[in-house]
Each structure stands twice: as C-alpha cells, then as structure tokens.
Amino acid sequence: MIDSLAPEVVEPLLTGRFGHPYVYEERCESTQGLIDRSGPEGAVAVADEQTGGRGRLGRTWEAPAGSSILCSVLLRPPPGPELPQLSLIGGLAVAEAVEETLELATQIKWPNDVMLNRRKVAGVLAEGRDGVIVLGIGINVNQKLSELPDARVAPGSLRVADGVARERAPILALLLARLEREYDLWREGGIDAVFDRLGARDFLRGRHVSVDGFSGEVVGITRSGELAIDVDGKHRLVEAGEVTYER
C-alpha cells in the first residue's frame, strides 16, 4: 500500500475550494503553527508527524509518524460566538468522512471528539485570533491497539475498528469536502442547518455526566451548540467545560 499525504497525492483528489493552498511537511511541531493565518479560507496544513500536537485543555495529541491524518484548516467565519460551534462542525465533518470510509456508525462526543465503537478516533481543536479560526483535526487511521496512548477516554483508530490498513489521502480529501459542505451550511443557517445530522450522532445523550462541579443526565446538544443537562429536573446549559461520563 502506497500511503502518502504529499501534495502530488492529495491535490488530485480534492473536489472543492478547501485544500487550496495545500502545505505539507513530513514533521513539524504542530500543524496549527504551520498554517499561514493570512491565507485564504480553506487553506490547509498537513503533517505526517507532530512533535508538539495539542488537544483541548492543554493535552497532547500523540500518534506514530505516518499513522494519522493531522491537519489544520483556515476559516474566516462571520463575527459571533463561533468557536464552540465550529468544533462541532468539524466533528460532524470528521464523523461523516469516517462513516463513509468504514460504513460504520460514528458519534460525536460534545464538544469536539468523534467516537467509533465507544472509542475516540478523532478530535477537533478550534483556535481563534483576529477573526481567523484555525481548525486543527486529528484522526487515528492506521494505529494498532498497542500503538495508542493511555487516555481518559479510551482511544481507537479506524484500523482497530475493522482491522483494515488504509491509504490516508482519500480520507483526507473526503474530510475536506465534507467540512466545506457543513461549514457553508453553518455559515448560512447556523447549527440549525446541520442539526439533524449532528443531533443523531450525539454520544452523550442520555448519559450521566459531571461537569463544572455538578452532575446530571444529558438531554442533548442544543440548536445553539451548547450541551443541555438535566439536573434535578431543571435544564442547565453548558457552553464549554470538561465533561466526564459514566461508561
């Protein structure tokens, strides 16, 4: 299997405006720093290995070289409370790309994780400054179970899910196409425009969770991108926070 994310492999597979320009490095500290923030919307930076990959809340993102899709996409959304919502839009695009690749159902764990067979196979990190959002995306593709790190949420990969090693370039191209579609819909209609597909994949719905010092049962993701939790019969809305759940 020839598995490369080099421009000459990926660019012929791109079908829309996302992915142009396409910047690629075999190794970098983080694709979040590799991307040019002055570039056009849809510009992407990709690496085979990150030495300082980051997740939410200062966590690290670890993956063996050449095993994953590690990319950052530049977005220029309209002014507003877009950061939490764009993590969900990115998660929805990843979930759709993984589903189409494996033909297995995926779920989204609010606010930014993609779950497959109760394991986290992808994460999304939105970072904003001066009206520009850089959406960092990591998808575990070809790791074996022994190559996955210990983590609070059990990690997985596409290969762990079905035993198949895959070329990453078609998955990346599919991801960028799905992200472009969902982002454009969001720009025009907000979360409501994608809510049916988002709500149907809500991993936390009905689970007992703890967040910010209180606990309750998750009602679901709202049409404004918050997490609604039933606490003693009253709904509490969470815009951001560290959610732990009972398996």
N, C-alpha and C positions, 0 to 999 in steps of 0.2 A: 504494500500500500504506500503510495506517494502522498505524504501528508505535509503540506506546507501552507503557510499563510502569507507568503511573499506576494507582492503586488501582481506579478505576472500570472499568479494562480487565481487570486481572488477577484481582481478587477474585471476579467471577462464574465464573471458570474453575477455582477451587480446589475440590477434592473431599474434602479431609480436614482434619485439625486443623493441619497445617503450613501456615504462611502467615497465621496469626492471632495477634497483630495484624500488620498489613502497614504498614510505614513506608517512605515513598518520598521521595527528594529527587532533583531533576534533577542536582545537582552536590554532591559532598562530598569530603572528604579521603580517607576510606575507610569502606566500609560496616561494617568491623569496629568502628570508633568510633561509628558512627551507631546501632547496635543498643543497646537498653536491656537490660543484663545482669540486671536484676531482673524481667524479663518472664517469661511462661510458656514452657515448652518448645514449640518450633515457631515462635516469633516470628521474623519475617524483616525485614531492612532491605535496600532496593534502591536503586540509583542508576544514572542514565544515564551519569555520568562520575565518575571518581575522580581527584583531583589528587595523591594520595599512595598509590595502590594498592600492596599489598605481596604478594610471593610468599615462598617459602621462602628461608631463609638470607640475609635482608635484601635480596633482589632486589626490583625494582619490577615492577608489572604495568601495562603501558601499553595503552590502547585508545582510539580516537577516540570522541567523545561519541555516544551513541545506537547504537553498533555491536554491543554485547555484552550479555551477562547478567552483572551484577555484584551479588552478593548475599551476605548473611551470615545464618546460621540459628542460633538459640539452642538448645542441647541441655543436658539435665541428666542425664547418664548415671550409672549406679551407680558407686561408688568402684572404682578399679582402674587398670591401665595402658592407659587408653582412648585417649590422644591419637593415637599412630600408627595404631591400628586404625580410628579414626573418619575419618582421612584416606582410608583405603582404602574405607570405607563410602560416604563422599561421592563418591569417584572412581567407585565402582560405580554409584551413582545417576545421576551425570552420563553415564557411558558408556551406560547403558540409555536415558536420555532422548534422547541424540544418535542412538543406533541406531534408536529408534522414529521419530524425526523424519526421518532421511535414508534409512533402510533400507540402511545400510552398516555393516559390522562395525567396532567400535571395540576398542581395547585400553587396558589400564591399565599405566602405567609406574610401578612402585613408587618412592616411596610415595604419590604424590599427583597424577600427571599423567594426562590422558586423551589417547590418540593416535588419529589418524584418517589413514590413508594415510601413516603414518610421520611425521606432523606433530603437534605438540602443539596441541590445540584447546581444552584446558581445564586448570585447575589448582585444587587444593583446599588451603586453609591452615587447620589446626586450632589454635586458641589457647585455652588453659585457665587459669582462675584461680578459686579458691574454689569448686571443684566444678562450675563452669559452663564449658561448651565453646562457643566461637563458631566455627562452621564457615564460613569465607569461600570462596566459589566464584566463579570467573571463567570464562565460556565465550565464546570468539570466535565470533560468529554471522555478521555481515554484512560483515566486513572484506574488501576486495580484497587480493590478494597484496602490492601496493605499499604498503598501509597497515599491514602487520605489521612489528613491530620486529625488528632483528637480535637473535638469541639463541643460546645454546649449543645448545639443542635446537630444530631448525627449527620455527617456529610455523606454524599453519594456522588455518583457520576453516571453518565449515560451508559458507559461500559458496565458498571456494576449492575445497572438495571436490567440489561438484556444480554450481557456477555459479548457484545459486538464492538470491535475497534473500528473507528470511523475516520474518514477524512474530515478535517475541521472546516475547510474552505467553504463547502456548500452550506454548512450550518451557519457560518458567519454571514454569508450572503443572504440567506433566508432571514436571519435575525435582523439585519439592516432593513430589509424590505418590510418586515412586519413592524419594526419600530417606526419607520417612516409613515406607514399607514395609520397606526394607532396614534402617533403624535399629531398628525394632521387632523384626525378626527377630534382629538382632545383640544387642539387649538380652536376649532370651530364650535365645539359644543361642550367642552369641559369633560369631567369624569362621567357625566350623564350619557355622553355619546358612546362610551365603551362599557357602560356599567353592566350590561347583560353578560358579557364575556368575562368581566372582572369578578363580579359577584358569584358567578357559577364556579369559580376556582378558589373561593375563599377557604383557606386551610383552617383558620382559627374559628370559624363559625360554629357555635355550639360547644366549644371547649371552655374549660375553666382555666382562667389565666390570672396572673398577677402582674401589675404594672404600677409604677409610681406610688407604691405603698398601699394599694388597695387591690382587691381581687373580686372576680365575678365571672359570669358566663358571657362569652362573646355573642352579641346579636349579629354583628357583621360589619363589613366595610360600608360606609355611608356614601351617598352620592356626592359628597364633597371631599371624599378621600380620607376621612377620619375613621377610627375604629370605635364602634359603639359597644359598650359593655353594660350588661345588666348587673347592677349592684343593689341587692335587696329590693328589687322591684323598680328601681329607678335607672334610667339610662345615663351613663357618663360617656362623654365623647373624648377620645384621646387623639391629639394631633401628632404627637411624637413621644417616643419613650421606649424603654426596654421591656419587652413582653416575654414572660416565661409562661409555659403552658404545661398541663399535665398530659402525659402521653396516653 
